[in-house]
Amino acid sequence: MIDESEAWSIGSQMTCLPLSDYKGMNEDGFTWITIPREQLADKLPMLQSLTQNVINEQHIKDALNSEHPSFFDSTEEYQMIVFRSVATGQFDMKIPKVSLNPTSIVSFCFETVLLTVYDSHDPVVDKVKDFIKRNGSRLVILNPADLLYKILHTVTEQTLLLRNPLTVQINEWQHLMLEQATQFTAWNEFMLFKSTMDQLTVWCEEQEDVIEDWQQYAHHTPQQQLTINLNDLGDHIERCIRFTQKLASNLDTLIQLHYSVLSHRNNEVLRVLAIISCVFLPLTLITGIFGMNFVNMPILHRTDAYYYTIGIMICLSFSMLMVFRWRKWL
């Protein structure tokens, strides 16, 4: 297994070393340690030695769980934040469906160390690393909480990037359910898509709860910048929630429109059938009269009776069609 764990010195000089080569704490600034989740158990003794603190056993179990919901907790030595990331969406445009494959990013925020545990396939941590490499010493990151804000901000930005592909998929569902309403049969796929959107809303609300818990904790600290950062994160998450709620509302509306389209088409068919019945009913009456077996029916003895009868039937049908047109039933 390739050792991907790293130790970053964040300060006036930005440096990065493999965790196995890192020997001591950063005197100028703080240290950011990133470690893939599958390597956490093996690196735990080294991590506790570097942080000079013992991490709660339950918190370690939570960090090893990639499906752990968003969560905030704190001890006297650190704050633990579990933040669910949904940045790994997979989309299928043939039959509109989405697989978000969420994972959790776990951060332990010490006074001079930020420890981040993540899944290797999650791009969020790599994006933050690239951001630090591009900007270098121009960055103003004063403490681990500032860097943690950047990580969580990247998670929310990744969620907002889902807006365009999800909107495209909503439009695809609209095409299938409205323009091809009578042929639509993909209800299982549609309900799975709708369930995924509802789940996305729940994940965003969990993130909002974490930020609120962190804000309550921050009230006991004098860090004004942290309060500003948390308010900004709260605004971003609120945007995510509004978007997911809008998607859910659009899907509910789409179901109603689908059945309205079907009902309208059924009504059109019934109206045509009703008009045909109304036109042919008097004609059937006339043919029924001539089908009676009376001995004496004077009109039957006229040589032009057939032509008179056909003419009357045509005039009657035409008159009824004109009445339907005038009443705007046709």
Order of alpha helices (4+ residues) and beta strands (2+ residues): beta-beta-beta-alpha-alpha-beta-beta-beta-beta-beta-beta-alpha-alpha-alpha-alpha-alpha-alpha
